Amino acid sequence: MTQTDGSQKPKLRALIADDVQETRRNTRLMLSTLNVEVVAIASNGLQAVEMAREQHPDIVLLDINMPEMDGLTAYSKIARIHPDTGCIIISAESNSATLRNAMSVGVHEYLIKPFIIDELEAAIERVTARLKDVRETLAKSGQLQKKTEAYLEQLADEYVKARRTDDQALQLFEQLAENPQCNLRWLKTLAMIYTLRQEWGKLKLLAARLEKQTADHRS
């Protein structure tokens, strides 16, 4: 969200995707009166995914039936890229099967065309409330992950000093190595353990990763 000033609420950032120009224009006009900044407008689902990747909007407003990629598939991909982005589906379809499909991919609100500004405003308010909860959960999850990694690295340092190569040490360093950004020190320690335990297959795979990561570090 973009902070305007100390006396105003943060302005929501939105992406609109619809293959009908009139719908795109009308939706944008309504959003302009609701403290929402439209940061991207797409005419199909594929464009919506790429624009969302670049802009990281707070909310995406997607039509279901669009060329290249439908709205539900597009939101599934957007949610994997930015799990803290909310979604309002805007569609002429009102059947229960479509609604169930939308809910199954995590869509937060569903508006039937044509909709009025009051309906849009209410939907945005509900999505905003849910976004707050989602972002708090993601923040806590990230903090927990950092604490866990810090604890594992502290334990790994103790294992290195004790020159441990037992099963418990192996499991610890393999767990650290699951992180793509794992410290080279831990990868080299794991390589040494593989060598001592004669686990040549694992060592070969790790050696290739070490070589690439070392080259990237130097460049």
C-alpha positions, 0 to 999 in steps of 0.5 A: 500500500502507498502511504499518502500522508500522516492523516490519510489511509494508505492508498490501495494499489490495484490491477484490473484485468478484463478483455472488455475495454468498457469494463476496464474503463468503468472499473477504473473510474469507480476505483478512482473515487475509492482511494484506490490507485490503479497501477496496471491494466491488462486485457488478458490473464497472461498480461495480468500475471506478468504485470502483477509480478512487476507491480505487486498490487494489493488487489487484483480485479479479474474477469473470469473469461479472458483470452490467453489465460482465464482469471482463476488460473491467473490468480492462482499464479499471482497468489504463488508469486505474491501470496499477500495479494487479494482478489476480486473476481468480476464476472457475468457468470453467476452459477454456483459451480463457477463460484465454487471454483473461484473459492477453491483457488482462494478468490476473496470476493466475487462481483456479478456484472454489472455492479455498482460502486457501493458493491465494489466498495464493500468488496474492497473493504472486506478484502482489505480486512483479510489482507491485513490478517494474511500479511500479519500471518506471513510476517510472523511466519517469516520471523519464525523462519529467521529464528529457526535458521539462526538456531540451526546455524548456532547449532551447526557452529557447535557441531563444526567445533566438535568435529561431529560427523554422526547422523545427527550432524548429517541431518542438520547440515542437510537441513541447512543445505535445503536453503538455496542461499545456504552459507558456503561454509555449511555446504563445505562442511556437508561435503566433508561429511559426505566424503568421510561417510563415502556417500559419493552420489550425494557428494557429486551433486553437492560438488556441482552446487558448490562449484556454481555457488562459488563462481556466483560468489566471485562474480 
